[in-house]
């Protein structure tokens, strides 16, 4: 009976370690290794994981400037709310941006005279009847 209780405790601890390691950003290999170790030797791996394993893992290398810049821009866009895909390059940008920070595509058009926001297919500003510039 004792062995069944220990097996159940190991299984529950392994499932918890699996979910927790995934949340902390470990790779699949490390998640599986921590979980299997916890399942079979719960007295050894579970305390080790609690002491050593519960640290956030970096998803991108700090020296990779381009990746860090993209993460910063995406985080900045998501922080302020609505995120859209740029129609030109497909990367995520904040809905409030006028131009895509990745490719420079003009996301929003404004009337030169009254600054009313225009749709791309409009030929005339509905607010002041000024002809829209060629796109």
CNS distance restraints for C-alpha pairs under 8 A (distance, minus, plus):
assign (resid   1 and name CA) (resid   5 and name CA) 6.51 0.50 0.50
assign (resid   2 and name CA) (resid   6 and name CA) 6.27 0.50 0.50
assign (resid   3 and name CA) (resid   7 and name CA) 6.06 0.50 0.50
assign (resid   4 and name CA) (resid   8 and name CA) 6.12 0.50 0.50
assign (resid   5 and name CA) (resid   9 and name CA) 6.12 0.50 0.50
assign (resid   6 and name CA) (resid  10 and name CA) 6.02 0.50 0.50
assign (resid   7 and name CA) (resid  11 and name CA) 6.08 0.50 0.50
assign (resid   7 and name CA) (resid  39 and name CA) 7.69 0.50 0.50
assign (resid   8 and name CA) (resid  12 and name CA) 6.14 0.50 0.50
assign (resid   9 and name CA) (resid  13 and name CA) 6.06 0.50 0.50
assign (resid   9 and name CA) (resid  42 and name CA) 7.85 0.50 0.50
assign (resid  10 and name CA) (resid  14 and name CA) 5.95 0.50 0.50
assign (resid  10 and name CA) (resid  38 and name CA) 6.35 0.50 0.50
assign (resid  10 and name CA) (resid  39 and name CA) 4.60 0.50 0.50
assign (resid  10 and name CA) (resid  40 and name CA) 6.79 0.50 0.50
assign (resid  10 and name CA) (resid  41 and name CA) 7.52 0.50 0.50
assign (resid  10 and name CA) (resid  42 and name CA) 5.35 0.50 0.50
assign (resid  11 and name CA) (resid  15 and name CA) 6.23 0.50 0.50
assign (resid  11 and name CA) (resid  38 and name CA) 7.99 0.50 0.50
assign (resid  11 and name CA) (resid  39 and name CA) 5.44 0.50 0.50
assign (resid  12 and name CA) (resid  16 and name CA) 6.25 0.50 0.50
assign (resid  13 and name CA) (resid  17 and name CA) 6.06 0.50 0.50
assign (resid  13 and name CA) (resid  38 and name CA) 6.63 0.50 0.50
assign (resid  13 and name CA) (resid  39 and name CA) 7.00 0.50 0.50
assign (resid  13 and name CA) (resid  42 and name CA) 7.30 0.50 0.50
assign (resid  13 and name CA) (resid  46 and name CA) 7.09 0.50 0.50
assign (resid  14 and name CA) (resid  18 and name CA) 6.03 0.50 0.50
assign (resid  14 and name CA) (resid  34 and name CA) 7.75 0.50 0.50
assign (resid  14 and name CA) (resid  35 and name CA) 4.65 0.50 0.50
assign (resid  14 and name CA) (resid  36 and name CA) 6.80 0.50 0.50
assign (resid  14 and name CA) (resid  37 and name CA) 7.96 0.50 0.50
assign (resid  14 and name CA) (resid  38 and name CA) 5.20 0.50 0.50
assign (resid  14 and name CA) (resid  39 and name CA) 5.10 0.50 0.50
assign (resid  15 and name CA) (resid  19 and name CA) 6.33 0.50 0.50
assign (resid  15 and name CA) (resid  35 and name CA) 6.94 0.50 0.50
assign (resid  16 and name CA) (resid  20 and name CA) 6.01 0.50 0.50
assign (resid  17 and name CA) (resid  21 and name CA) 5.81 0.50 0.50
assign (resid  17 and name CA) (resid  31 and name CA) 7.81 0.50 0.50
assign (resid  17 and name CA) (resid  34 and name CA) 6.94 0.50 0.50
assign (resid  17 and name CA) (resid  35 and name CA) 5.82 0.50 0.50
assign (resid  17 and name CA) (resid  38 and name CA) 7.61 0.50 0.50
assign (resid  17 and name CA) (resid  46 and name CA) 7.74 0.50 0.50
assign (resid  17 and name CA) (resid  49 and name CA) 7.69 0.50 0.50
assign (resid  18 and name CA) (resid  22 and name CA) 6.19 0.50 0.50
assign (resid  18 and name CA) (resid  31 and name CA) 5.73 0.50 0.50
assign (resid  18 and name CA) (resid  32 and name CA) 7.06 0.50 0.50
assign (resid  18 and name CA) (resid  34 and name CA) 7.29 0.50 0.50
assign (resid  18 and name CA) (resid  35 and name CA) 5.45 0.50 0.50
assign (resid  19 and name CA) (resid  23 and name CA) 6.25 0.50 0.50
assign (resid  20 and name CA) (resid  24 and name CA) 6.30 0.50 0.50
assign (resid  20 and name CA) (resid  54 and name CA) 7.94 0.50 0.50
assign (resid  21 and name CA) (resid  25 and name CA) 6.46 0.50 0.50
assign (resid  21 and name CA) (resid  26 and name CA) 5.71 0.50 0.50
assign (resid  21 and name CA) (resid  31 and name CA) 5.70 0.50 0.50
assign (resid  21 and name CA) (resid  53 and name CA) 7.58 0.50 0.50
assign (resid  21 and name CA) (resid  54 and name CA) 7.25 0.50 0.50
assign (resid  22 and name CA) (resid  26 and name CA) 5.68 0.50 0.50
assign (resid  22 and name CA) (resid  27 and name CA) 7.63 0.50 0.50
assign (resid  22 and name CA) (resid  28 and name CA) 7.86 0.50 0.50
assign (resid  22 and name CA) (resid  31 and name CA) 6.52 0.50 0.50
assign (resid  24 and name CA) (resid  54 and name CA) 6.92 0.50 0.50
assign (resid  24 and name CA) (resid  55 and name CA) 6.68 0.50 0.50
assign (resid  24 and name CA) (resid  56 and name CA) 4.96 0.50 0.50
assign (resid  24 and name CA) (resid  57 and name CA) 6.27 0.50 0.50
assign (resid  25 and name CA) (resid  56 and name CA) 6.35 0.50 0.50
assign (resid  25 and name CA) (resid  57 and name CA) 5.24 0.50 0.50
assign (resid  25 and name CA) (resid  58 and name CA) 7.32 0.50 0.50
assign (resid  25 and name CA) (resid  59 and name CA) 7.05 0.50 0.50
assign (resid  26 and name CA) (resid  30 and name CA) 6.06 0.50 0.50
assign (resid  26 and name CA) (resid  31 and name CA) 6.09 0.50 0.50
assign (resid  26 and name CA) (resid  56 and name CA) 7.98 0.50 0.50
assign (resid  26 and name CA) (resid  57 and name CA) 6.03 0.50 0.50
assign (resid  27 and name CA) (resid  31 and name CA) 6.26 0.50 0.50
assign (resid  28 and name CA) (resid  32 and name CA) 6.13 0.50 0.50
assign (resid  29 and name CA) (resid  33 and name CA) 6.17 0.50 0.50
assign (resid  30 and name CA) (resid  34 and name CA) 6.04 0.50 0.50
assign (resid  31 and name CA) (resid  35 and name CA) 6.12 0.50 0.50
assign (resid  32 and name CA) (resid  36 and name CA) 5.98 0.50 0.50
assign (resid  33 and name CA) (resid  37 and name CA) 5.97 0.50 0.50
assign (resid  34 and name CA) (resid  38 and name CA) 6.08 0.50 0.50
assign (resid  34 and name CA) (resid  45 and name CA) 7.11 0.50 0.50
assign (resid  34 and name CA) (resid  49 and name CA) 7.19 0.50 0.50
assign (resid  35 and name CA) (resid  39 and name CA) 6.11 0.50 0.50
assign (resid  36 and name CA) (resid  40 and name CA) 6.32 0.50 0.50
assign (resid  37 and name CA) (resid  41 and name CA) 5.80 0.50 0.50
assign (resid  37 and name CA) (resid  42 and name CA) 7.22 0.50 0.50
assign (resid  37 and name CA) (resid  45 and name CA) 5.70 0.50 0.50
assign (resid  38 and name CA) (resid  42 and name CA) 4.52 0.50 0.50
assign (resid  38 and name CA) (resid  43 and name CA) 7.76 0.50 0.50
assign (resid  38 and name CA) (resid  44 and name CA) 7.37 0.50 0.50
assign (resid  38 and name CA) (resid  45 and name CA) 4.82 0.50 0.50
assign (resid  38 and name CA) (resid  46 and name CA) 5.39 0.50 0.50
assign (resid  41 and name CA) (resid  45 and name CA) 6.06 0.50 0.50
assign (resid  41 and name CA) (resid  46 and name CA) 7.92 0.50 0.50
assign (resid  42 and name CA) (resid  46 and name CA) 5.35 0.50 0.50
assign (resid  43 and name CA) (resid  47 and name CA) 6.81 0.50 0.50
assign (resid  44 and name CA) (resid  48 and name CA) 6.39 0.50 0.50
assign (resid  45 and name CA) (resid  49 and name CA) 5.87 0.50 0.50
assign (resid  46 and name CA) (resid  50 and name CA) 6.26 0.50 0.50
assign (resid  47 and name CA) (resid  51 and name CA) 6.17 0.50 0.50
assign (resid  48 and name CA) (resid  52 and name CA) 5.72 0.50 0.50
assign (resid  48 and name CA) (resid  53 and name CA) 7.04 0.50 0.50
assign (resid  49 and name CA) (resid  53 and name CA) 4.38 0.50 0.50
assign (resid  49 and name CA) (resid  54 and name CA) 6.57 0.50 0.50
assign (resid  50 and name CA) (resid  54 and name CA) 5.93 0.50 0.50
assign (resid  60 and name CA) (resid  64 and name CA) 7.34 0.50 0.50
assign (resid  60 and name CA) (resid  67 and name CA) 6.85 0.50 0.50
assign (resid  60 and name CA) (resid  68 and name CA) 6.95 0.50 0.50
assign (resid  61 and name CA) (resid  67 and name CA) 7.98 0.50 0.50
assign (resid  61 and name CA) (resid  68 and name CA) 7.79 0.50 0.50
assign (resid  62 and name CA) (resid  68 and name CA) 6.73 0.50 0.50
assign (resid  64 and name CA) (resid  68 and name CA) 6.32 0.50 0.50
assign (resid  65 and name CA) (resid  69 and name CA) 5.93 0.50 0.50
assign (resid  66 and name CA) (resid  70 and name CA) 6.23 0.50 0.50
assign (resid  67 and name CA) (resid  71 and name CA) 6.22 0.50 0.50
assign (resid  68 and name CA) (resid  72 and name CA) 6.11 0.50 0.50
assign (resid  69 and name CA) (resid  73 and name CA) 6.16 0.50 0.50
assign (resid  70 and name CA) (resid  74 and name CA) 6.03 0.50 0.50
assign (resid  71 and name CA) (resid  75 and name CA) 5.93 0.50 0.50
assign (resid  72 and name CA) (resid  76 and name CA) 5.95 0.50 0.50
assign (resid  73 and name CA) (resid  77 and name CA) 6.06 0.50 0.50
assign (resid  73 and name CA) (resid  93 and name CA) 7.64 0.50 0.50
assign (resid  74 and name CA) (resid  78 and name CA) 6.08 0.50 0.50
assign (resid  74 and name CA) (resid  92 and name CA) 6.56 0.50 0.50
assign (resid  74 and name CA) (resid  93 and name CA) 6.78 0.50 0.50
assign (resid  75 and name CA) (resid  79 and name CA) 5.94 0.50 0.50
assign (resid  76 and name CA) (resid  80 and name CA) 6.73 0.50 0.50
assign (resid  76 and name CA) (resid  94 and name CA) 7.80 0.50 0.50
assign (resid  77 and name CA) (resid  81 and name CA) 6.94 0.50 0.50
assign (resid  77 and name CA) (resid  82 and name CA) 7.41 0.50 0.50
assign (resid  77 and name CA) (resid  83 and name CA) 6.13 0.50 0.50
assign (resid  77 and name CA) (resid  92 and name CA) 7.76 0.50 0.50
assign (resid  77 and name CA) (resid  93 and name CA) 5.78 0.50 0.50
assign (resid  77 and name CA) (resid  94 and name CA) 4.34 0.50 0.50
assign (resid  77 and name CA) (resid  95 and name CA) 7.85 0.50 0.50
assign (resid  78 and name CA) (resid  82 and name CA) 6.58 0.50 0.50
assign (resid  78 and name CA) (resid  83 and name CA) 6.07 0.50 0.50
assign (resid  78 and name CA) (resid  94 and name CA) 6.98 0.50 0.50
assign (resid  80 and name CA) (resid  94 and name CA) 7.43 0.50 0.50
assign (resid  81 and name CA) (resid  94 and name CA) 7.61 0.50 0.50
assign (resid  82 and name CA) (resid  94 and name CA) 6.22 0.50 0.50
assign (resid  82 and name CA) (resid  95 and name CA) 5.68 0.50 0.50
assign (resid  83 and name CA) (resid  92 and name CA) 6.23 0.50 0.50
assign (resid  83 and name CA) (resid  93 and name CA) 5.57 0.50 0.50
assign (resid  83 and name CA) (resid  94 and name CA) 4.69 0.50 0.50
assign (resid  83 and name CA) (resid  95 and name CA) 5.42 0.50 0.50
assign (resid  84 and name CA) (resid  92 and name CA) 5.57 0.50 0.50
assign (resid  84 and name CA) (resid  93 and name CA) 5.53 0.50 0.50
assign (resid  84 and name CA) (resid  94 and name CA) 6.24 0.50 0.50
assign (resid  84 and name CA) (resid  95 and name CA) 5.71 0.50 0.50
assign (resid  85 and name CA) (resid  90 and name CA) 5.14 0.50 0.50
assign (resid  85 and name CA) (resid  91 and name CA) 5.39 0.50 0.50
assign (resid  85 and name CA) (resid  92 and name CA) 4.54 0.50 0.50
assign (resid  85 and name CA) (resid  93 and name CA) 6.13 0.50 0.50
assign (resid  86 and name CA) (resid  90 and name CA) 4.65 0.50 0.50
assign (resid  86 and name CA) (resid  91 and name CA) 5.53 0.50 0.50
assign (resid  86 and name CA) (resid  92 and name CA) 6.26 0.50 0.50
assign (resid  86 and name CA) (resid  93 and name CA) 6.57 0.50 0.50
assign (resid  86 and name CA) (resid 100 and name CA) 6.59 0.50 0.50
assign (resid  86 and name CA) (resid 105 and name CA) 7.81 0.50 0.50
assign (resid  86 and name CA) (resid 107 and name CA) 7.51 0.50 0.50
assign (resid  88 and name CA) (resid 103 and name CA) 7.58 0.50 0.50
assign (resid  88 and name CA) (resid 105 and name CA) 6.59 0.50 0.50
assign (resid  89 and name CA) (resid 102 and name CA) 7.66 0.50 0.50
assign (resid  89 and name CA) (resid 103 and name CA) 6.58 0.50 0.50
assign (resid  91 and name CA) (resid 102 and name CA) 7.44 0.50 0.50
assign (resid  93 and name CA) (resid  97 and name CA) 7.21 0.50 0.50
assign (resid  93 and name CA) (resid 100 and name CA) 6.55 0.50 0.50
assign (resid  93 and name CA) (resid 101 and name CA) 7.56 0.50 0.50
assign (resid  97 and name CA) (resid 107 and name CA) 7.21 0.50 0.50
assign (resid  97 and name CA) (resid 108 and name CA) 7.90 0.50 0.50
assign (resid  98 and name CA) (resid 106 and name CA) 6.11 0.50 0.50
assign (resid  98 and name CA) (resid 107 and name CA) 5.19 0.50 0.50
assign (resid  98 and name CA) (resid 108 and name CA) 5.10 0.50 0.50
assign (resid  98 and name CA) (resid 109 and name CA) 7.84 0.50 0.50
assign (resid  99 and name CA) (resid 104 and name CA) 5.54 0.50 0.50
assign (resid  99 and name CA) (resid 105 and name CA) 5.44 0.50 0.50
assign (resid  99 and name CA) (resid 106 and name CA) 4.47 0.50 0.50
assign (resid  99 and name CA) (resid 107 and name CA) 5.10 0.50 0.50
assign (resid  99 and name CA) (resid 108 and name CA) 7.11 0.50 0.50
assign (resid 100 and name CA) (resid 104 and name CA) 4.83 0.50 0.50
assign (resid 100 and name CA) (resid 105 and name CA) 5.24 0.50 0.50
assign (resid 100 and name CA) (resid 106 and name CA) 6.60 0.50 0.50
assign (resid 100 and name CA) (resid 107 and name CA) 6.61 0.50 0.50
assign (resid 108 and name CA) (resid 117 and name CA) 7.01 0.50 0.50
assign (resid 108 and name CA) (resid 118 and name CA) 7.28 0.50 0.50
assign (resid 108 and name CA) (resid 119 and name CA) 7.86 0.50 0.50
assign (resid 109 and name CA) (resid 117 and name CA) 5.86 0.50 0.50
assign (resid 109 and name CA) (resid 118 and name CA) 5.27 0.50 0.50
assign (resid 109 and name CA) (resid 119 and name CA) 6.89 0.50 0.50
assign (resid 109 and name CA) (resid 120 and name CA) 7.15 0.50 0.50
assign (resid 110 and name CA) (resid 115 and name CA) 5.08 0.50 0.50
assign (resid 110 and name CA) (resid 116 and name CA) 5.38 0.50 0.50
assign (resid 110 and name CA) (resid 117 and name CA) 4.47 0.50 0.50
assign (resid 110 and name CA) (resid 118 and name CA) 5.37 0.50 0.50
assign (resid 111 and name CA) (resid 115 and name CA) 4.57 0.50 0.50
assign (resid 111 and name CA) (resid 116 and name CA) 5.21 0.50 0.50
assign (resid 111 and name CA) (resid 117 and name CA) 6.46 0.50 0.50
assign (resid 111 and name CA) (resid 118 and name CA) 6.57 0.50 0.50
assign (resid 111 and name CA) (resid 125 and name CA) 6.44 0.50 0.50
assign (resid 111 and name CA) (resid 130 and name CA) 7.48 0.50 0.50
assign (resid 111 and name CA) (resid 132 and name CA) 6.71 0.50 0.50
assign (resid 112 and name CA) (resid 132 and name CA) 7.94 0.50 0.50
assign (resid 113 and name CA) (resid 128 and name CA) 7.74 0.50 0.50
assign (resid 113 and name CA) (resid 130 and name CA) 7.16 0.50 0.50
assign (resid 114 and name CA) (resid 127 and name CA) 7.61 0.50 0.50
assign (resid 114 and name CA) (resid 128 and name CA) 6.90 0.50 0.50
assign (resid 116 and name CA) (resid 125 and name CA) 7.47 0.50 0.50
assign (resid 116 and name CA) (resid 127 and name CA) 6.90 0.50 0.50
assign (resid 118 and name CA) (resid 122 and name CA) 6.91 0.50 0.50
assign (resid 118 and name CA) (resid 125 and name CA) 6.79 0.50 0.50
assign (resid 120 and name CA) (resid 135 and name CA) 7.88 0.50 0.50
assign (resid 122 and name CA) (resid 132 and name CA) 7.20 0.50 0.50
assign (resid 123 and name CA) (resid 131 and name CA) 5.96 0.50 0.50
assign (resid 123 and name CA) (resid 132 and name CA) 5.39 0.50 0.50
assign (resid 124 and name CA) (resid 129 and name CA) 5.40 0.50 0.50
assign (resid 124 and name CA) (resid 130 and name CA) 5.54 0.50 0.50
assign (resid 124 and name CA) (resid 131 and name CA) 4.42 0.50 0.50
assign (resid 124 and name CA) (resid 132 and name CA) 5.34 0.50 0.50
assign (resid 125 and name CA) (resid 129 and name CA) 4.77 0.50 0.50
assign (resid 125 and name CA) (resid 130 and name CA) 5.30 0.50 0.50
assign (resid 125 and name CA) (resid 131 and name CA) 6.33 0.50 0.50
assign (resid 125 and name CA) (resid 132 and name CA) 6.46 0.50 0.50
